[in-house]
Amino acid sequence: MIKQRIARRGQGKSGGFRVVLLYRRGARAFFVYGFAKSERANISQDELAALKELASEMLTYGETEITNAMESGPLIEVICHE
C-alpha cells in the first residue's frame, strides 16, 4: 500500500492531493482512495487498517476475480499508454 502526495497545478504538493494505491511490483496497481489535502489532513488509523485489509485481499486477485469485479461495478480499468 502506497500513500502518495500529488501536486495540484499551480499549488504544489502542500496544496494538492493524497492518493492511496495498492501495488504489487510486476503485477498490478489499484487506485483505491483520493482526497484533497485541503479537505482533510490524513486518513485515520481505522481507515489505514481497513485499507491494509483491502490490500491483502485485492493483491491476491487473479484475472477471474478482477474481471468479475469490473463486470459487477466495483472496479474500473484505467489504461495509460505513457
PADO-646619 format. One record per atom (N, C-alpha, C): residue in one letter; x, y, z; residue number from 1. Coordinates in nm, 2 decimals, always signed. Layout:
<atoms>
(atom A; (X; Y; Z); NUM)
...
</atoms>
This chain:
<atoms>
(atom M; (+0.09; -0.12; +0.00); 1)
(atom M; (+0.00; +0.00; +0.00); 1)
(atom M; (+0.09; +0.12; +0.00); 1)
(atom I; (+0.06; +0.22; -0.09); 2)
(atom I; (+0.14; +0.34; -0.10); 2)
(atom I; (+0.04; +0.46; -0.09); 2)
(atom K; (+0.08; +0.55; +0.00); 3)
(atom K; (+0.01; +0.68; +0.01); 3)
(atom K; (+0.10; +0.78; -0.05); 3)
(atom Q; (+0.05; +0.85; -0.16); 4)
(atom Q; (+0.13; +0.94; -0.24); 4)
(atom Q; (+0.07; +1.08; -0.24); 4)
(atom R; (+0.16; +1.18; -0.22); 5)
(atom R; (+0.11; +1.32; -0.24); 5)
(atom R; (+0.13; +1.35; -0.38); 5)
(atom I; (+0.02; +1.42; -0.44); 6)
(atom I; (+0.02; +1.46; -0.57); 6)
(atom I; (+0.00; +1.61; -0.58); 6)
(atom A; (+0.08; +1.68; -0.65); 7)
(atom A; (+0.07; +1.83; -0.66); 7)
(atom A; (-0.05; +1.87; -0.74); 7)
(atom R; (-0.11; +1.98; -0.69); 8)
(atom R; (-0.22; +2.04; -0.77); 8)
(atom R; (-0.16; +2.15; -0.85); 8)
(atom R; (-0.20; +2.16; -0.98); 9)
(atom R; (-0.14; +2.26; -1.07); 9)
(atom R; (-0.14; +2.40; -1.01); 9)
(atom G; (-0.02; +2.46; -1.00); 10)
(atom G; (-0.01; +2.59; -0.95); 10)
(atom G; (+0.00; +2.60; -0.80); 10)
(atom Q; (-0.02; +2.49; -0.73); 11)
(atom Q; (-0.02; +2.50; -0.58); 11)
(atom Q; (+0.09; +2.41; -0.52); 11)
(atom G; (+0.15; +2.32; -0.59); 12)
(atom G; (+0.25; +2.23; -0.54); 12)
(atom G; (+0.18; +2.12; -0.46); 12)
(atom K; (+0.27; +2.04; -0.39); 13)
(atom K; (+0.22; +1.92; -0.32); 13)
(atom K; (+0.15; +1.96; -0.19); 13)
(atom S; (+0.19; +2.07; -0.12); 14)
(atom S; (+0.12; +2.11; +0.00); 14)
(atom S; (-0.02; +2.15; -0.02); 14)
(atom G; (-0.06; +2.19; -0.13); 15)
(atom G; (-0.20; +2.23; -0.16); 15)
(atom G; (-0.26; +2.13; -0.25); 15)
(atom G; (-0.21; +2.01; -0.26); 16)
(atom G; (-0.25; +1.91; -0.36); 16)
(atom G; (-0.34; +1.80; -0.30); 16)
(atom F; (-0.32; +1.68; -0.34); 17)
(atom F; (-0.40; +1.57; -0.31); 17)
(atom F; (-0.32; +1.46; -0.25); 17)
(atom R; (-0.38; +1.37; -0.18); 18)
(atom R; (-0.32; +1.24; -0.14); 18)
(atom R; (-0.40; +1.13; -0.20); 18)
(atom V; (-0.33; +1.03; -0.25); 19)
(atom V; (-0.40; +0.91; -0.31); 19)
(atom V; (-0.34; +0.79; -0.24); 19)
(atom V; (-0.42; +0.68; -0.24); 20)
(atom V; (-0.38; +0.56; -0.18); 20)
(atom V; (-0.39; +0.46; -0.30); 20)
(atom L; (-0.27; +0.39; -0.32); 21)
(atom L; (-0.26; +0.29; -0.42); 21)
(atom L; (-0.23; +0.15; -0.36); 21)
(atom L; (-0.28; +0.05; -0.41); 22)
(atom L; (-0.24; -0.09; -0.37); 22)
(atom L; (-0.16; -0.13; -0.49); 22)
(atom Y; (-0.04; -0.18; -0.46); 23)
(atom Y; (+0.06; -0.20; -0.57); 23)
(atom Y; (+0.14; -0.32; -0.54); 23)
(atom R; (+0.15; -0.41; -0.64); 24)
(atom R; (+0.25; -0.52; -0.63); 24)
(atom R; (+0.33; -0.51; -0.76); 24)
(atom R; (+0.46; -0.49; -0.74); 25)
(atom R; (+0.56; -0.47; -0.85); 25)
(atom R; (+0.55; -0.59; -0.95); 25)
(atom G; (+0.54; -0.55; -1.07); 26)
(atom G; (+0.54; -0.65; -1.18); 26)
(atom G; (+0.40; -0.72; -1.20); 26)
(atom A; (+0.30; -0.68; -1.12); 27)
(atom A; (+0.17; -0.74; -1.13); 27)
(atom A; (+0.06; -0.64; -1.16); 27)
(atom R; (+0.03; -0.56; -1.06); 28)
(atom R; (-0.08; -0.46; -1.09); 28)
(atom R; (-0.08; -0.36; -0.98); 28)
(atom A; (-0.16; -0.25; -1.01); 29)
(atom A; (-0.18; -0.15; -0.92); 29)
(atom A; (-0.33; -0.11; -0.92); 29)
(atom F; (-0.38; -0.08; -0.80); 30)
(atom F; (-0.52; -0.04; -0.78); 30)
(atom F; (-0.52; +0.10; -0.72); 30)
(atom F; (-0.59; +0.20; -0.77); 31)
(atom F; (-0.62; +0.33; -0.71); 31)
(atom F; (-0.74; +0.30; -0.62); 31)
(atom V; (-0.73; +0.32; -0.49); 32)
(atom V; (-0.84; +0.29; -0.41); 32)
(atom V; (-0.90; +0.42; -0.33); 32)
(atom Y; (-0.83; +0.52; -0.32); 33)
(atom Y; (-0.88; +0.64; -0.25); 33)
(atom Y; (-0.80; +0.76; -0.28); 33)
(atom G; (-0.87; +0.87; -0.28); 34)
(atom G; (-0.80; +1.00; -0.30); 34)
(atom G; (-0.88; +1.11; -0.24); 34)
(atom F; (-0.81; +1.21; -0.19); 35)
(atom F; (-0.87; +1.33; -0.13); 35)
(atom F; (-0.78; +1.45; -0.14); 35)
(atom A; (-0.85; +1.57; -0.14); 36)
(atom A; (-0.77; +1.69; -0.14); 36)
(atom A; (-0.72; +1.72; +0.00); 36)
(atom K; (-0.60; +1.76; +0.01); 37)
(atom K; (-0.54; +1.79; +0.14); 37)
(atom K; (-0.61; +1.90; +0.21); 37)
(atom S; (-0.67; +1.99; +0.14); 38)
(atom S; (-0.75; +2.10; +0.20); 38)
(atom S; (-0.87; +2.05; +0.26); 38)
(atom E; (-0.92; +1.93; +0.23); 39)
(atom E; (-1.05; +1.88; +0.29); 39)
(atom E; (-1.02; +1.80; +0.41); 39)
(atom R; (-0.91; +1.73; +0.42); 40)
(atom R; (-0.87; +1.65; +0.53); 40)
(atom R; (-0.72; +1.63; +0.54); 40)
(atom A; (-0.67; +1.62; +0.66); 41)
(atom A; (-0.52; +1.62; +0.67); 41)
(atom A; (-0.46; +1.48; +0.64); 41)
(atom N; (-0.54; +1.38; +0.67); 42)
(atom N; (-0.48; +1.24; +0.65); 42)
(atom N; (-0.59; +1.14; +0.67); 42)
(atom I; (-0.56; +1.01; +0.66); 43)
(atom I; (-0.65; +0.90; +0.68); 43)
(atom I; (-0.64; +0.87; +0.83); 43)
(atom S; (-0.75; +0.81; +0.89); 44)
(atom S; (-0.74; +0.77; +1.03); 44)
(atom S; (-0.68; +0.64; +1.04); 44)
(atom Q; (-0.65; +0.60; +1.16); 45)
(atom Q; (-0.59; +0.47; +1.19); 45)
(atom Q; (-0.69; +0.36; +1.15); 45)
(atom D; (-0.82; +0.38; +1.18); 46)
(atom D; (-0.92; +0.28; +1.14); 46)
(atom D; (-0.92; +0.26; +0.99); 46)
(atom E; (-0.91; +0.38; +0.91); 47)
(atom E; (-0.91; +0.37; +0.77); 47)
(atom E; (-0.78; +0.30; +0.72); 47)
(atom L; (-0.67; +0.33; +0.78); 48)
(atom L; (-0.55; +0.26; +0.74); 48)
(atom L; (-0.56; +0.11; +0.76); 48)
(atom A; (-0.61; +0.07; +0.87); 49)
(atom A; (-0.63; -0.07; +0.90); 49)
(atom A; (-0.72; -0.14; +0.79); 49)
(atom A; (-0.83; -0.07; +0.76); 50)
(atom A; (-0.92; -0.12; +0.66); 50)
(atom A; (-0.86; -0.13; +0.52); 50)
(atom L; (-0.78; -0.03; +0.49); 51)
(atom L; (-0.71; -0.03; +0.36); 51)
(atom L; (-0.60; -0.14; +0.35); 51)
(atom K; (-0.53; -0.16; +0.46); 52)
(atom K; (-0.44; -0.27; +0.46); 52)
(atom K; (-0.51; -0.41; +0.44); 52)
(atom E; (-0.62; -0.42; +0.50); 53)
(atom E; (-0.70; -0.55; +0.49); 53)
(atom E; (-0.75; -0.56; +0.34); 53)
(atom L; (-0.79; -0.45; +0.28); 54)
(atom L; (-0.83; -0.45; +0.14); 54)
(atom L; (-0.71; -0.49; +0.05); 54)
(atom A; (-0.60; -0.43; +0.08); 55)
(atom A; (-0.48; -0.46; +0.00); 55)
(atom A; (-0.44; -0.61; +0.01); 55)
(atom S; (-0.45; -0.67; +0.13); 56)
(atom S; (-0.42; -0.81; +0.14); 56)
(atom S; (-0.51; -0.90; +0.05); 56)
(atom E; (-0.64; -0.85; +0.04); 57)
(atom E; (-0.73; -0.93; -0.04); 57)
(atom E; (-0.71; -0.90; -0.19); 57)
(atom M; (-0.71; -0.77; -0.23); 58)
(atom M; (-0.71; -0.74; -0.37); 58)
(atom M; (-0.58; -0.78; -0.44); 58)
(atom L; (-0.47; -0.77; -0.37); 59)
(atom L; (-0.35; -0.81; -0.44); 59)
(atom L; (-0.33; -0.95; -0.46); 59)
(atom T; (-0.42; -1.03; -0.41); 60)
(atom T; (-0.42; -1.18; -0.44); 60)
(atom T; (-0.52; -1.21; -0.56); 60)
(atom Y; (-0.59; -1.11; -0.61); 61)
(atom Y; (-0.69; -1.13; -0.72); 61)
(atom Y; (-0.62; -1.18; -0.84); 61)
(atom G; (-0.68; -1.28; -0.90); 62)
(atom G; (-0.63; -1.33; -1.03); 62)
(atom G; (-0.72; -1.26; -1.14); 62)
(atom E; (-0.70; -1.30; -1.26); 63)
(atom E; (-0.77; -1.24; -1.37); 63)
(atom E; (-0.92; -1.26; -1.36); 63)
(atom T; (-0.96; -1.38; -1.31); 64)
(atom T; (-1.11; -1.41; -1.30); 64)
(atom T; (-1.17; -1.31; -1.20); 64)
(atom E; (-1.11; -1.29; -1.08); 65)
(atom E; (-1.16; -1.20; -0.98); 65)
(atom E; (-1.17; -1.06; -1.03); 65)
(atom I; (-1.07; -1.02; -1.10); 66)
(atom I; (-1.06; -0.88; -1.15); 66)
(atom I; (-1.17; -0.86; -1.25); 66)
(atom T; (-1.18; -0.96; -1.35); 67)
(atom T; (-1.29; -0.95; -1.45); 67)
(atom T; (-1.43; -0.94; -1.38); 67)
(atom N; (-1.45; -1.03; -1.29); 68)
(atom N; (-1.58; -1.03; -1.22); 68)
(atom N; (-1.61; -0.90; -1.15); 68)
(atom A; (-1.51; -0.84; -1.08); 69)
(atom A; (-1.52; -0.71; -1.01); 69)
(atom A; (-1.55; -0.60; -1.11); 69)
(atom M; (-1.49; -0.60; -1.23); 70)
(atom M; (-1.51; -0.50; -1.33); 70)
(atom M; (-1.65; -0.51; -1.39); 70)
(atom E; (-1.69; -0.63; -1.41); 71)
(atom E; (-1.83; -0.66; -1.47); 71)
(atom E; (-1.94; -0.62; -1.37); 71)
(atom S; (-1.91; -0.64; -1.24); 72)
(atom S; (-2.02; -0.61; -1.14); 72)
(atom S; (-2.01; -0.46; -1.09); 72)
(atom G; (-1.91; -0.39; -1.13); 73)
(atom G; (-1.90; -0.25; -1.10); 73)
(atom G; (-1.80; -0.19; -1.00); 73)
(atom P; (-1.75; -0.27; -0.90); 74)
(atom P; (-1.66; -0.21; -0.80); 74)
(atom P; (-1.53; -0.16; -0.86); 74)
(atom L; (-1.48; -0.23; -0.97); 75)
(atom L; (-1.35; -0.19; -1.03); 75)
(atom L; (-1.38; -0.13; -1.17); 75)
(atom I; (-1.29; -0.03; -1.20); 76)
(atom I; (-1.29; +0.03; -1.33); 76)
(atom I; (-1.15; +0.03; -1.38); 76)
(atom E; (-1.13; -0.02; -1.50); 77)
(atom E; (-0.99; -0.03; -1.55); 77)
(atom E; (-0.95; +0.11; -1.62); 77)
(atom V; (-0.83; +0.15; -1.58); 78)
(atom V; (-0.78; +0.27; -1.64); 78)
(atom V; (-0.65; +0.23; -1.72); 78)
(atom I; (-0.65; +0.27; -1.85); 79)
(atom I; (-0.54; +0.23; -1.93); 79)
(atom I; (-0.46; +0.36; -1.97); 79)
(atom C; (-0.34; +0.36; -1.94); 80)
(atom C; (-0.25; +0.47; -1.97); 80)
(atom C; (-0.13; +0.42; -2.05); 80)
(atom H; (-0.11; +0.49; -2.16); 81)
(atom H; (-0.01; +0.45; -2.26); 81)
(atom H; (+0.12; +0.54; -2.25); 81)
(atom E; (+0.14; +0.61; -2.14); 82)
(atom E; (+0.25; +0.69; -2.13); 82)
(atom E; (+0.37; +0.62; -2.08); 82)
</atoms>
